[in-house]
Amino acid sequence: MAYDKFDVLTSTAVPLPIENVDTDQIIPARFLKATERKGFGDNLFRDWRYHTDNTPKEHFVLNNPIYGGKILVGGKNFGSGSSREHAAWAIYDYGFRCVVSSFFADIFRNNCLNIGVLPVQVSPAFLQRIFEEIEKDPKAAFTVELQKQTITIEATGEKEEFEINSYKKENMLNGYDDIDYLISMKDEIKAFESGLPL
């Protein structure tokens, strides 16, 4: 399989309440030389995480030990800018399996879906409620159910539905990328081919 199956995820979350986070901020261009998906997590938000001498910036959320989990909560228009796949790779490689925002750039959204990171788009009001819960309790838990297409604030039971393309949903439930999907259909493809005239 291309990546881990995604069904139900219950986790704490890392808050990044910044709007218009672009792909160059997610993974700076100087780190795009590798062609495999491994190792990019080390440089996720590199210029926000580290000083030029490679010492951590204490104020940045990924360097704050009170926050953690597999859910990244970003501000509106997350993933704008260039079409680089490496931004999604860096998020996955760091350990995030879900990104929540009130709006995603389309190419970034699709890049995430192709590698097993679930982009959950919620209303601005619900996004604000998520940030408020994390501010109140950094260990607040959230549950994302892909089959039901819902995200829930565990402490209050507040819930909101999100949209996802049905094809991408099935792929994520199975841990498939596009190639895995075609391989899973090889028997049907062979049967179809055998019925074609020579």
C-alpha positions in Angstrom: 0.0 0.0 0.0 1.1 3.5 -0.7 0.3 4.7 2.8 -1.5 3.9 6.0 -5.3 3.3 5.8 -7.3 6.2 7.2 -10.7 5.5 8.9 -11.1 7.0 12.3 -8.4 9.2 13.9 -8.7 10.5 17.5 -5.8 12.8 18.4 -4.7 16.0 20.0 -3.9 18.8 17.6 -1.2 21.3 16.8 -2.6 24.9 16.3 -1.2 27.1 13.6 -3.7 30.0 13.4 -2.0 31.7 10.5 -3.8 32.5 7.3 -2.4 32.1 3.8 0.3 29.6 4.7 1.9 28.8 1.4 3.9 25.8 0.2 7.2 27.6 0.4 6.6 28.2 4.1 5.6 24.6 4.5 8.7 23.3 2.8 11.2 25.9 1.5 12.4 25.5 -2.1 16.0 24.7 -1.1 14.9 21.4 0.3 13.2 20.0 -2.8 16.1 18.1 -4.2 15.1 14.6 -3.0 12.8 12.5 -5.1 11.6 10.1 -2.4 9.0 11.1 0.2 11.3 10.4 3.1 13.1 13.0 5.3 11.0 16.1 4.4 9.4 16.2 7.9 12.8 17.4 9.3 12.4 20.6 7.3 8.6 21.2 7.7 8.2 24.9 8.4 12.0 25.1 8.4 12.3 28.9 8.4 9.7 29.2 11.1 11.1 26.4 13.3 14.8 27.3 13.2 17.2 30.2 13.3 19.9 30.4 10.6 22.3 28.7 13.0 19.8 25.7 13.2 18.8 26.3 16.8 15.1 26.0 17.4 12.9 29.1 17.6 11.2 28.6 21.0 8.1 30.6 20.1 7.1 28.4 17.1 4.4 25.9 17.9 6.2 22.7 16.6 9.0 23.5 19.1 6.5 23.8 22.0 6.3 20.5 23.9 2.8 21.2 25.2 1.4 20.6 21.7 1.5 17.4 19.7 -0.7 14.9 17.9 -1.5 13.8 14.3 -3.8 16.7 13.5 -2.5 20.1 12.2 -5.0 22.9 12.5 -4.2 25.8 10.1 -5.8 29.1 9.3 -7.8 30.0 6.2 -6.2 29.4 2.7 -3.8 26.7 3.8 -1.4 25.4 1.2 -1.5 28.3 -1.3 1.3 29.1 -3.7 3.2 26.6 -5.8 2.0 23.1 -6.7 5.0 21.3 -5.1 4.0 17.8 -3.8 6.8 18.1 -1.3 4.6 20.3 1.0 2.2 17.4 1.5 5.1 14.9 1.8 6.7 17.1 4.6 3.4 17.1 6.5 3.0 13.4 6.2 6.6 12.6 7.0 6.5 14.8 10.1 3.7 12.6 11.4 0.5 14.5 10.7 -2.4 12.5 9.1 -5.0 15.3 9.0 -4.9 19.0 8.3 -7.9 21.1 9.3 -8.6 24.5 7.8 -11.6 26.7 6.6 -10.1 26.7 3.1 -7.5 24.8 1.2 -5.7 25.6 -2.1 -7.0 23.0 -4.6 -3.6 21.6 -5.7 -2.4 21.2 -2.1 -5.7 19.5 -1.2 -5.2 16.9 -4.0 -1.5 16.4 -3.2 -2.5 15.6 0.4 -5.2 13.1 -0.7 -2.8 11.4 -3.0 -0.4 10.5 -0.2 -2.7 9.8 2.8 -3.1 13.2 4.5 -6.8 14.0 5.0 -7.6 17.7 4.4 -10.7 18.5 6.5 -12.4 21.8 5.4 -14.7 23.2 8.1 -16.6 26.4 8.5 -14.8 29.5 9.8 -16.9 29.3 13.0 -16.1 25.7 13.7 -12.4 26.3 13.0 -12.5 29.0 15.6 -14.1 26.6 18.1 -11.3 24.2 17.5 -8.7 26.9 18.1 -10.5 27.9 21.3 -10.6 24.3 22.6 -6.9 23.9 22.0 -6.1 27.2 23.7 -8.2 26.2 26.7 -6.6 22.7 26.8 -3.6 21.9 24.7 -4.4 18.2 25.2 -7.9 18.6 23.8 -8.8 15.6 21.6 -10.6 15.6 18.3 -12.0 12.7 16.3 -12.1 12.6 12.5 -14.2 9.9 11.0 -13.6 9.5 7.3 -16.5 7.1 6.7 -19.0 9.5 8.2 -17.1 12.5 7.0 -17.3 14.2 10.4 -14.9 16.0 12.8 -15.8 16.1 16.5 -14.5 18.1 19.5 -14.4 15.4 22.1 -14.8 17.7 25.1 -18.1 19.2 24.0 -19.4 16.7 21.4 -19.6 19.5 18.8 -19.5 18.0 15.3 -19.3 19.2 11.8 -19.4 17.3 8.4 -16.8 17.8 5.7 -16.8 17.1 2.0 -14.5 14.7 0.1 -14.4 13.3 -3.4 -15.9 9.8 -3.3 -13.0 8.2 -5.3 -10.4 9.8 -3.0 -12.4 8.8 0.1 -12.3 5.1 -1.0 -8.6 5.3 -1.7 -7.9 6.7 1.7 -10.0 4.1 3.4 -8.0 1.4 1.6 -4.6 3.2 1.8 -4.4 3.3 -2.0 -2.7 5.8 -4.3 -3.9 5.9 -7.9 -1.6 3.0 -9.0 -2.7 0.9 -6.1 -6.3 1.5 -7.1 -5.7 0.3 -10.6 -3.8 -2.8 -9.3 -6.8 -3.6 -7.1 -9.0 -3.7 -10.2 -6.7 -5.9 -12.3 -9.2 -8.8 -12.4 -11.9 -6.5 -13.7 -9.5 -4.9 -16.2 -8.5 -8.3 -17.5 -12.1 -9.4 -17.8 -12.9 -6.3 -19.7 -9.9 -6.8 -22.0 -10.8 -10.4 -22.7 -14.2 -9.2 -24.0 -12.8 -6.8 -26.5 -12.5 -7.8 -30.2 -9.0 -8.6 -31.4 
